[in-house]
Amino acid sequence: MWTALGWPGALSLLVLAIAVLAVVAPQVLAPTDPLAIHPADAFRPPSWAHPFGTDESGRDIAARIVHGTSASLGIGLAATAIGVGIGAVLGFASGVGPRWVDAALARVFEVLFALPTLVLALLFISVMGGGPRASILAIGLATIPGYARLLRGTARRVAASGYVEWACLDGVSAPRRFVRHIAPNAAWPLVSAATLGVGQAIVWVSALGFLGLGTVPPSPEWGAMLNAGRVYLTTAWWMTVFPGLAIVVTATALTVIGRALAKGGRA
């Protein structure tokens, strides 16, 4: 699976390894305090002392990006876990449950799909308020319909497959058929979709942070850093470029991994 990707897959794994290290032990990559203010060092361009430059308060941007990984990636992972977990329950209920359950959930999914995910997340944010917890819940709830709809279609195809029908004719009970045949074979596409979903969730987390609805400043978060740097885009471009690159590179790496998992599942 990974050998077919070549260097993009290897590079993506390296990026994700660095991101995980930044979440688990950020001080290893950036020992500088991301909240330390040094007014005399404000707006310093990238240099050996400050590889990504400094912001308007003299804070090291590289340190803030590294320490902000836990907010951006952590919120994205938590939101995806909520979306996948609840979406799996609803998807299986719709795919292999009674017809009236499928019909009712289908109507709900159609209504939710009428709104883009980010708009739906903003709707939940307006009800729950801003902050990291609200961002996790808003993005997680907004992504439930997509995962549920994907799993519904996969579960229905697996339930109609030949080996499941043979198990039924062989006298295997419905719960056992579900546990041994339907669930394992239907859940694999959800794994690759969840990996892709984490990358999308990071983008949405950053969008909420950019709008001031995510992590409360001065805590480092990539979207909030973009919002702070846009004011100085013409004079201190590094304040916007490097947080933006962190978002793009991380989301791209997760997309490459997700597509590799999807190809592996079809092999």
LOPASE-715240 format. One record per atom (N, C-alpha, C): atom name; residue number from 1; x, y, z. Coordinates in steps of 0.02 Angstrom, whole numbers. Each point is the difference from the previous one (the first is absolute). Example, Ala and Ser with C-alpha at 12.3 -4.5 7.8 and 13.67 -1.06 7.14 Angstrom:
<pts>
N,1,660,-284,390
CA,1,-45,59,0
C,1,45,60,0
N,2,-18,53,-36
CA,2,42,59,3
C,2,-39,55,37
</pts>
This chain:
<pts>
N,1,41,-60,0
CA,1,-41,60,0
C,1,43,63,0
N,2,50,2,46
CA,2,41,60,5
C,2,53,3,-55
N,3,24,-59,-23
CA,3,51,1,-52
C,3,-27,29,-65
N,4,-65,-7,-11
CA,4,-29,27,-62
C,4,-1,76,2
N,5,1,29,59
CA,5,-2,73,5
C,5,68,32,-12
N,6,54,-37,15
CA,6,66,28,-9
C,6,16,54,51
N,7,35,51,-23
CA,7,22,51,47
C,7,-56,42,29
N,8,-57,11,-34
CA,8,-53,38,34
C,8,-25,-35,64
N,9,-7,-66,-3
CA,9,-22,-37,59
C,9,51,4,57
N,10,64,-8,-18
CA,10,52,3,51
C,10,4,70,31
N,11,-6,51,-42
CA,11,2,69,25
C,11,-61,15,44
N,12,-57,-27,-19
CA,12,-60,10,40
C,12,7,-32,68
N,13,27,-60,2
CA,13,12,-34,64
C,13,48,40,44
N,14,51,29,-32
CA,14,48,41,37
C,14,-34,62,30
N,15,-42,32,-41
CA,15,-36,59,24
C,15,-45,-17,59
N,16,-36,-57,-5
CA,16,-44,-20,54
C,16,39,-20,62
N,17,60,-30,-9
CA,17,41,-17,58
C,17,23,63,36
N,18,19,51,-38
CA,18,20,63,30
C,18,-59,33,36
N,19,-60,-4,-31
CA,19,-59,29,31
C,19,-17,-35,65
N,20,5,-67,1
CA,20,-13,-37,61
C,20,50,18,54
N,21,64,7,-19
CA,21,51,21,48
C,21,-15,69,27
N,22,-24,45,-43
CA,22,-17,68,22
C,22,-58,-1,49
N,23,-45,-48,-6
CA,23,-56,-6,47
C,23,23,-30,66
N,24,40,-54,-4
CA,24,19,-37,59
C,24,55,37,40
N,25,50,25,-36
CA,25,57,32,33
C,25,22,61,-39
N,26,-39,54,1
CA,26,17,59,-40
C,26,66,33,20
N,27,19,-8,63
CA,27,62,32,23
C,27,61,-30,-33
N,28,-6,-61,-27
CA,28,57,-31,-36
C,28,14,38,-64
N,29,-53,19,-36
CA,29,8,36,-63
C,29,8,75,10
N,30,-31,27,52
CA,30,2,73,11
C,30,3,13,75
N,31,60,3,28
CA,31,7,12,72
C,31,-20,70,22
N,32,-7,46,-48
CA,32,-19,69,17
C,32,-72,4,23
N,33,-13,43,49
CA,33,-68,10,25
C,33,-41,36,-54
N,34,-55,-31,-25
CA,34,-39,31,-53
C,34,-39,62,22
N,35,-5,11,66
CA,35,-37,57,26
C,35,45,56,25
N,36,66,-12,-2
CA,36,48,50,25
C,36,1,61,-45
N,37,-9,58,30
CA,37,-3,63,-38
C,37,67,36,5
N,38,26,21,-57
CA,38,63,38,-4
C,38,-11,59,-48
N,39,-24,55,25
CA,39,-17,57,-44
C,39,59,24,-42
N,40,61,-7,25
CA,40,58,22,-39
C,40,12,-43,-61
N,41,-27,-61,-1
CA,41,10,-45,-56
C,41,-61,-4,-46
N,42,-46,47,6
CA,42,-61,-2,-40
C,42,15,7,-75
N,43,-37,-38,-40
CA,43,3,3,-73
C,43,70,-17,-28
N,44,35,-45,34
CA,44,64,-22,-27
C,44,-12,-49,-57
N,45,32,9,-57
CA,45,-9,-47,-56
C,45,33,-67,16
N,46,-13,-52,-40
CA,46,32,-65,12
C,46,76,6,2
N,47,29,-32,51
CA,47,72,2,10
C,47,21,-65,35
N,48,64,-5,13
CA,48,24,-60,35
C,48,-29,-4,70
N,49,-6,57,34
CA,49,-27,0,68
C,49,-75,-13,0
N,50,-35,26,-52
CA,50,-72,-9,-6
C,50,-15,-24,-71
N,51,0,-66,-12
CA,51,-7,-26,-68
C,51,-62,23,-37
N,52,-55,11,36
CA,52,-62,24,-30
C,52,-15,72,17
N,53,48,35,29
CA,53,-10,70,19
C,53,-38,7,65
N,54,-17,62,17
CA,54,-38,15,60
C,54,-62,40,-17
N,55,-48,4,47
CA,55,-61,36,-13
C,55,3,70,30
N,56,-58,32,6
CA,56,-2,69,23
C,56,20,9,72
N,57,0,-55,38
CA,57,20,2,71
C,57,69,-30,11
N,58,34,-17,-53
CA,58,66,-29,7
C,58,0,-74,16
N,59,-58,-33,-6
CA,59,-4,-72,14
C,59,25,-39,-60
N,60,35,-54,14
CA,60,29,-41,-53
C,60,-55,-39,-36
N,61,-7,11,-65
CA,61,-54,-30,-39
C,61,10,-75,-7
N,62,63,-22,-8
CA,62,13,-72,-5
C,62,-23,-36,63
N,63,14,29,58
CA,63,-22,-31,63
C,63,-75,-1,5
N,64,-32,53,-23
CA,64,-73,4,4
C,64,-33,-51,-48
N,65,30,-10,-58
CA,65,-26,-50,-47
C,65,6,-70,29
N,66,59,-15,29
CA,66,11,-67,29
C,66,-48,-12,58
N,67,-4,48,46
CA,67,-44,-9,58
C,67,-74,5,-20
N,68,-14,32,-56
CA,68,-69,5,-23
C,68,-24,-63,-35
N,69,45,-47,-13
CA,69,-20,-62,-32
C,69,-49,-39,42
N,70,9,1,66
CA,70,-45,-36,45
C,70,-71,27,-4
N,71,-7,65,-12
CA,71,-67,30,-6
C,71,-31,-18,-67
N,72,36,13,-54
CA,72,-28,-12,-67
C,72,-10,-74,-13
N,73,52,-41,10
CA,73,-6,-71,-14
C,73,-42,-35,53
N,74,8,21,63
CA,74,-38,-32,54
C,74,-75,11,-8
N,75,-20,62,-16
CA,75,-71,14,-10
C,75,-25,-37,-61
N,76,40,-3,-53
CA,76,-20,-37,-60
C,76,-10,-73,13
N,77,45,-31,39
CA,77,-7,-71,17
C,77,-61,-12,43
N,78,-10,42,51
CA,78,-57,-9,44
C,78,-66,9,-37
N,79,-3,50,-43
CA,79,-61,12,-39
C,79,-13,-58,-47
N,80,52,-26,-32
CA,80,-9,-57,-45
C,80,-22,-62,38
N,81,26,-9,61
CA,81,-21,-57,41
C,81,-75,3,15
N,82,-24,61,15
CA,82,-72,7,14
C,82,-40,-14,-63
N,83,21,29,-56
CA,83,-36,-11,-63
C,83,-1,-72,-21
N,84,57,-34,6
CA,84,4,-70,-21
C,84,-39,-44,48
N,85,7,13,65
CA,85,-34,-43,48
C,85,-76,2,-6
N,86,-28,60,0
CA,86,-72,6,-6
C,86,-23,-18,-71
N,87,40,20,-50
CA,87,-17,-17,-69
C,87,-1,-74,-12
N,88,46,-38,33
CA,88,0,-73,-8
C,88,-63,-31,28
N,89,-21,23,59
CA,89,-61,-27,30
C,89,-60,14,-45
N,90,-7,62,-23
CA,90,-57,18,-42
C,90,4,-34,-69
N,91,61,-7,-26
CA,91,8,-32,-65
C,91,-18,-73,1
N,92,22,-36,52
CA,92,-18,-70,6
C,92,-75,-7,13
N,93,-27,44,42
CA,93,-73,-4,13
C,93,-40,11,-63
N,94,23,45,-43
CA,94,-35,14,-62
C,94,12,-55,-52
N,95,61,-28,0
CA,95,17,-48,-52
C,95,-27,-70,11
N,96,-1,-22,63
CA,96,-22,-69,14
C,96,-60,-3,47
N,97,-27,59,19
CA,97,-56,1,45
C,97,-67,-4,-36
N,98,-54,10,37
CA,98,-67,-2,-32
C,98,-8,55,-52
N,99,-47,-11,-45
CA,99,-10,48,-55
C,99,-21,68,26
N,100,-42,2,53
CA,100,-24,64,25
C,100,57,41,30
N,101,50,-34,30
CA,101,59,35,26
C,101,40,30,-58
N,102,10,-40,-53
CA,102,36,24,-58
C,102,-35,60,-31
N,103,-66,-4,-6
CA,103,-38,56,-31
C,103,5,63,42
N,104,-6,-7,66
CA,104,3,59,44
C,104,69,32,-1
N,105,53,-41,6
CA,105,67,27,-1
C,105,18,30,-68
N,106,-25,-29,-53
CA,106,13,26,-67
C,106,-27,71,-7
N,107,-59,13,28
CA,107,-28,67,-3
C,107,42,50,40
N,108,24,-22,58
CA,108,42,43,41
C,108,65,16,-36
N,109,31,-51,-30
CA,109,63,11,-36
C,109,-10,48,-59
N,110,-55,-6,-34
CA,110,-13,44,-57
C,110,-6,73,22
N,111,-31,12,56
CA,111,-7,68,26
C,111,69,28,19
N,112,40,-41,35
CA,112,66,23,22
C,112,48,9,-59
N,113,-7,-41,-52
CA,113,43,7,-58
C,113,-17,63,-41
N,114,-56,31,13
CA,114,-17,61,-35
C,114,45,57,19
N,115,33,-6,59
CA,115,46,52,23
C,115,72,-25,-4
N,116,46,42,-24
CA,116,71,-20,1
C,116,23,-14,71
N,117,51,-41,7
CA,117,22,-21,67
C,117,21,60,43
N,118,38,47,-30
CA,118,23,57,39
C,118,-58,44,22
N,119,-49,8,-44
CA,119,-59,40,19
C,119,-38,-35,56
N,120,-5,-66,-4
CA,120,-34,-38,52
C,120,39,6,66
N,121,67,-1,-3
CA,121,40,8,60
C,121,-10,70,30
N,122,-4,51,-43
CA,122,-12,68,25
C,122,-69,5,32
N,123,-48,-38,-25
CA,123,-67,-1,30
C,123,4,-29,70
N,124,36,-54,8
CA,124,7,-29,67
C,124,40,46,46
N,125,51,33,-27
CA,125,39,47,40
C,125,-43,57,26
N,126,-46,24,-43
CA,126,-44,55,21
C,126,-45,-20,58
N,127,-14,-64,5
CA,127,-42,-24,55
C,127,42,-14,63
N,128,59,-31,-9
CA,128,40,-22,56
C,128,50,53,23
N,129,16,50,-43
CA,129,51,48,16
C,129,68,-23,-26
N,130,50,44,5
CA,130,66,-15,-26
C,130,42,-39,50
N,131,63,-13,-19
CA,131,46,-36,43
C,131,18,-68,-29
N,132,54,-31,26
CA,132,22,-64,-26
C,132,-52,-55,6
N,133,-33,-6,57
CA,133,-50,-53,9
C,133,-58,9,-48
N,134,-22,62,-8
CA,134,-54,13,-47
C,134,22,-16,-71
N,135,62,14,-17
CA,135,26,-15,-67
C,135,0,-76,-12
N,136,22,-38,50
CA,136,0,-73,-7
C,136,-70,-26,-12
N,137,-47,22,41
CA,137,-69,-24,-6
C,137,-31,23,-66
N,138,12,63,-18
CA,138,-31,27,-61
C,138,25,-37,-62
N,139,65,-8,-6
CA,139,27,-34,-59
C,139,-18,-74,1
N,140,3,-30,59
CA,140,-19,-71,6
C,140,-72,-12,-20
N,141,-45,40,26
CA,141,-71,-8,-17
C,141,-13,15,-74
N,142,35,49,-27
CA,142,-11,18,-70
C,142,24,-54,-49
N,143,48,-41,21
CA,143,26,-52,-45
C,143,-36,-67,7
N,144,-45,-6,48
CA,144,-36,-64,10
C,144,-36,-23,-63
N,145,-39,44,-35
CA,145,-38,-25,-58
C,145,43,-31,-54
N,146,59,29,-13
CA,146,44,-28,-52
C,146,23,-70,16
N,147,24,-11,62
CA,147,23,-66,19
C,147,-58,-50,2
N,148,-57,22,26
CA,148,-58,-45,5
C,148,-24,-21,-70
N,149,-2,47,-46
CA,149,-23,-16,-68
C,149,48,-48,-35
N,150,66,11,10
CA,150,50,-45,-29
C,150,-8,-70,27
N,151,-7,-7,66
CA,151,-4,-66,30
C,151,-66,-33,-17
N,152,-53,38,-7
CA,152,-65,-29,-18
C,152,5,-37,-67
N,153,28,34,-51
CA,153,7,-31,-66
C,153,44,-61,2
N,154,56,5,36
CA,154,47,-57,3
C,154,-32,-59,37
N,155,-35,14,55
CA,155,-31,-54,39
C,155,-54,-35,-41
N,156,-37,37,-39
CA,156,-53,-31,-41
C,156,30,-45,-53
N,157,56,22,-31
CA,157,32,-42,-50
C,157,28,-64,31
N,158,31,6,58
CA,158,29,-59,32
C,158,-56,-48,22
N,159,-55,28,27
CA,159,-55,-42,22
C,159,-32,-39,-57
N,160,4,27,-61
CA,160,-28,-34,-58
C,160,50,-44,-36
N,161,60,-6,26
CA,161,52,-40,-34
C,161,-14,-75,9
N,162,35,-40,-41
CA,162,-12,-71,0
C,162,19,-34,64
N,163,57,18,30
CA,163,22,-36,60
C,163,-45,14,60
N,164,-31,60,1
CA,164,-47,15,54
C,164,-64,-40,-10
N,165,-22,-7,-63
CA,165,-60,-40,-14
C,165,12,-74,16
N,166,60,-24,-15
CA,166,16,-69,17
C,166,0,-10,76
N,167,26,49,36
CA,167,0,-5,73
C,167,-72,-2,26
N,168,-44,38,-32
CA,168,-70,1,20
C,168,-32,-69,-12
N,169,14,-29,-59
CA,169,-27,-66,-16
C,169,29,-54,44
N,170,61,13,25
CA,170,33,-49,43
C,170,-25,3,72
N,171,-46,46,13
CA,171,-30,4,67
C,171,36,47,48
N,172,47,40,-25
CA,172,35,48,44
C,172,-49,55,19
N,173,-2,17,64
CA,173,-47,50,24
C,173,18,69,-26
N,174,-49,45,-1
CA,174,10,67,-25
C,174,54,38,38
N,175,1,-1,68
CA,175,54,35,36
C,175,69,-27,-17
N,176,5,-66,-8
CA,176,65,-29,-15
C,176,21,17,-71
N,177,-47,1,-46
CA,177,17,21,-69
C,177,25,71,-1
N,178,-32,42,40
CA,178,22,70,2
C,178,70,6,28
N,179,14,-34,55
CA,179,65,7,33
C,179,56,-32,-42
N,180,-13,-58,-29
CA,180,53,-37,-35
C,180,8,19,-73
N,181,-52,22,-32
CA,181,4,12,-73
C,181,-14,72,-20
N,182,-54,28,23
CA,182,-21,66,-24
C,182,45,56,27
N,183,5,3,67
CA,183,37,56,31
C,183,73,3,-22
N,184,39,-55,2
CA,184,71,6,-20
C,184,9,20,-72
N,185,-41,-25,-46
CA,185,8,15,-71
C,185,-28,68,-19
N,186,-49,24,37
CA,186,-30,64,-16
C,186,38,58,31
N,187,38,-14,53
CA,187,33,54,37
C,187,64,24,-33
N,188,31,-41,-43
CA,188,65,20,-28
C,188,-3,66,-39
N,189,-48,11,-44
CA,189,-3,65,-34
C,189,-6,58,48
N,190,-29,-12,59
CA,190,-6,53,49
C,190,67,20,29
N,191,48,-47,1
CA,191,67,15,26
C,191,35,51,-45
N,192,-2,-13,-65
CA,192,32,47,-47
C,192,-38,66,-1
N,193,-66,-3,4
CA,193,-40,62,1
C,193,15,41,63
N,194,11,-34,56
CA,194,16,36,62
C,194,68,33,-5
N,195,49,-33,-32
CA,195,66,30,-8
C,195,-5,63,-43
N,196,-38,-4,-55
CA,196,-11,59,-40
C,196,-39,52,40
N,197,-46,-23,42
CA,197,-40,46,40
C,197,40,39,50
N,198,53,-30,27
CA,198,42,37,48
C,198,32,60,-35
N,199,24,-11,-61
CA,199,29,56,-38
C,199,-51,55,-13
N,200,-61,-20,-19
CA,200,-53,50,-11
C,200,-18,35,66
N,201,-1,-38,54
CA,201,-17,29,65
C,201,52,52,21
N,202,64,-13,-15
CA,202,52,49,16
C,202,-13,66,-37
N,203,-20,-5,-62
CA,203,-15,60,-39
C,203,-60,37,31
N,204,-51,-38,20
CA,204,-59,32,31
C,204,16,29,68
N,205,42,-34,39
CA,205,22,27,64
C,205,37,66,-10
N,206,43,1,-50
CA,206,37,61,-15
C,206,-47,55,-24
N,207,-51,-18,-38
CA,207,-49,50,-22
C,207,-37,30,60
N,208,-20,-43,47
CA,208,-33,26,60
C,208,48,44,41
N,209,63,-22,5
CA,209,50,41,35
C,209,11,66,-34
N,210,1,0,-67
CA,210,8,62,-38
C,210,-57,48,13
N,211,-60,-27,11
CA,211,-59,41,13
C,211,-5,19,74
N,212,48,-22,41
CA,212,-2,17,70
C,212,-46,-44,41
N,213,-19,-59,-25
CA,213,-47,-44,34
C,213,33,-62,29
N,214,66,-5,-6
CA,214,35,-59,24
C,214,37,14,65
N,215,64,-18,0
CA,215,42,9,60
C,215,6,74,17
N,216,-3,14,65
CA,216,3,69,23
C,216,71,25,-2
N,217,15,58,-32
CA,217,67,28,1
C,217,20,16,73
N,218,66,0,15
CA,218,56,-8,-46
C,218,22,-72,-11
N,219,-41,-49,20
CA,219,18,-70,-11
C,219,14,-12,-74
N,220,54,-35,-17
CA,220,16,-10,-71
C,220,-48,-47,-34
N,221,-25,20,-56
CA,221,-43,-42,-43
C,221,8,27,-71
N,222,5,-44,-49
CA,222,19,20,-68
C,222,-49,50,-30
N,223,-64,-12,7
CA,223,-49,46,-29
C,223,2,68,32
N,224,8,1,67
CA,224,4,64,35
C,224,64,38,-19
N,225,53,-37,-13
CA,225,63,32,-23
C,225,-9,31,-69
N,226,-38,-34,-43
CA,226,-15,29,-66
C,226,-39,65,8
N,227,-48,0,45
CA,227,-40,60,10
C,227,43,58,26
N,228,46,-16,46
CA,228,44,52,27
C,228,49,26,-52
N,229,23,-44,-45
CA,229,50,21,-48
C,229,-28,36,-61
N,230,-65,-6,-13
CA,230,-27,32,-60
C,230,5,75,2
N,231,1,29,60
CA,231,6,73,6
C,231,68,24,-23
N,232,51,-43,8
CA,232,68,19,-17
C,232,26,-37,-62
N,233,-46,-19,-44
CA,233,19,-43,-56
C,233,51,34,-45
N,234,-5,65,-11
CA,234,46,34,-46
C,234,67,17,32
N,235,3,1,67
CA,235,62,19,33
C,235,33,-59,37
N,236,-40,-50,20
CA,236,27,-58,36
C,236,-34,-63,-27
N,237,16,-17,-62
CA,237,-33,-55,-35
C,237,7,-66,36
N,238,55,-9,37
CA,238,14,-64,33
C,238,-52,-16,54
N,239,-34,50,26
CA,239,-50,-12,52
C,239,-60,-38,-28
N,240,-11,5,-66
CA,240,-56,-34,-32
C,240,22,-61,-40
N,241,56,5,-33
CA,241,22,-53,-45
C,241,15,-65,37
N,242,36,3,55
CA,242,21,-61,34
C,242,-58,-36,35
N,243,-44,35,35
CA,243,-59,-36,26
C,243,-43,-30,-56
N,244,-6,37,-56
CA,244,-38,-26,-57
C,244,33,-63,-28
N,245,66,0,-4
CA,245,36,-60,-25
C,245,-10,-58,47
N,246,-2,12,65
CA,246,-11,-54,49
C,246,-68,-33,-13
N,247,-51,41,-13
CA,247,-67,-27,-14
C,247,1,-40,-64
N,248,27,28,-53
CA,248,-1,-32,-66
C,248,41,-65,1
N,249,60,2,29
CA,249,43,-59,-1
C,249,-31,-57,41
N,250,-26,16,59
CA,250,-30,-52,42
C,250,-62,-30,-33
N,251,-44,43,-26
CA,251,-60,-25,-33
C,251,17,-41,-62
N,252,51,21,-38
CA,252,20,-38,-59
C,252,28,-68,19
N,253,41,-3,52
CA,253,28,-63,22
C,253,-55,-49,20
N,254,-50,24,36
CA,254,-55,-42,20
C,254,-41,-23,-60
N,255,-6,43,-50
CA,255,-35,-19,-61
C,255,36,-56,-37
N,256,66,6,-5
CA,256,40,-53,-33
C,256,-7,-66,37
N,257,3,3,67
CA,257,-7,-62,39
C,257,-70,-29,-8
N,258,-51,43,1
CA,258,-68,-23,-8
C,258,-12,-34,-67
N,259,27,29,-53
CA,259,-7,-31,-65
C,259,37,-66,-5
N,260,57,-5,34
CA,260,37,-63,2
C,260,-40,-54,35
N,261,-32,19,55
CA,261,-42,-49,35
C,261,-60,-21,-43
N,262,-28,47,-37
CA,262,-56,-17,-44
C,262,22,-48,-55
N,263,58,11,-29
CA,263,26,-45,-51
C,263,16,-69,30
N,264,27,0,61
CA,264,14,-63,32
C,264,-62,-40,14
N,265,-54,36,17
CA,265,-63,-35,14
C,265,-31,-29,-62
N,266,13,30,-59
CA,266,-29,-26,-63
C,266,43,-54,-30
N,267,62,-6,25
CA,267,46,-50,-30
C,267,-22,-71,15
</pts>
